[in-house]
C-alpha cells in the first residue's frame, strides 16, 4: 500500500474553521501525510480535523514560524 506525501506553506490556520477547510483539501488530494509550515499557533499539541490528526509545535513569542503535520489516523502513532 502506497502513501502520498505533501508539503504546504499555509498562513491562515489561525482563522476559525480554517483547519477543517485545509483537511478537506487534503482529503480531496488523497494525501496521507502533509507537513505544514507557518502554523502560528501559540500552543503545541494534537487536534482532530475531519479525517486527519493534526500535530503542531509551539511557535516563538512573535507567533512566527511553527510547523505542523496532518496525518491520517492509520498513519498516526498511538500513545
N, C-alpha and C positions, 0 to 999 in steps of 0.2 A: 504494500500500500504506500503510495507516494504522499508526500506532504508539499504544500505550497507555502512559500515564504514571501514576505514583503517587508518593505521599509516605507515609513511615511513621516514627513515633516509637517506636523499639524500644530497650529497655534490657537485653535478655537475650543479646546476641551474645557475651558473654564466657563463657558456658557451653559446654562441649564438645558438639558436634553441633548447636548452635542455628543455625549458618549454613546448614546443609543443610535444616533444617526451614523456615527462612524462605524459602529458594529454592524449596522445594516449594510453599509457599503462593503465591508469586508466579507460579509456573507454573500453578497452579490458576486464578488470576485472569487468566491470559494477558497479563501486563504485560511490556512491553519495556524500560522504563527506570524505576527507582524510586530516589528519594532517601531515605536513611535517616539519622535523627538519633539521638544518644545511643549511638554505636557503642562508645565507651570502650576501644578497643584502643590499646596503647602505641605500636605501630609502624604506619606507613602503608605502603601497597603494594597489590598486586593478588593475589586468590586466586580460584581456580576453585571454584564452588559449584553442583553439579547442572548445569543448562543456562544458567547465568549466570556472568559475570565480576563479581567484587565488588571495587571500588576504594574505598579508605578513606584518610583523612588521619590524621595523628598527633594525639593528644589532649594536653591540658595535664598538668601534673605530678600533679594530683589525680584523674586518669582521668575527667575530666568532659568533656562535650560530645563532639565528634568527629562527623564527617559521612562517609557512605559512599554509594556508588551501585551498585546492581545493574543490569547491562545484559546483554542477550542478545549473544552473540558477533557476530551480524550487524550490531549497532549499535556495537561496540567500535572504538576507534581502535587500529590496529596500530602498534607502534614500529619 
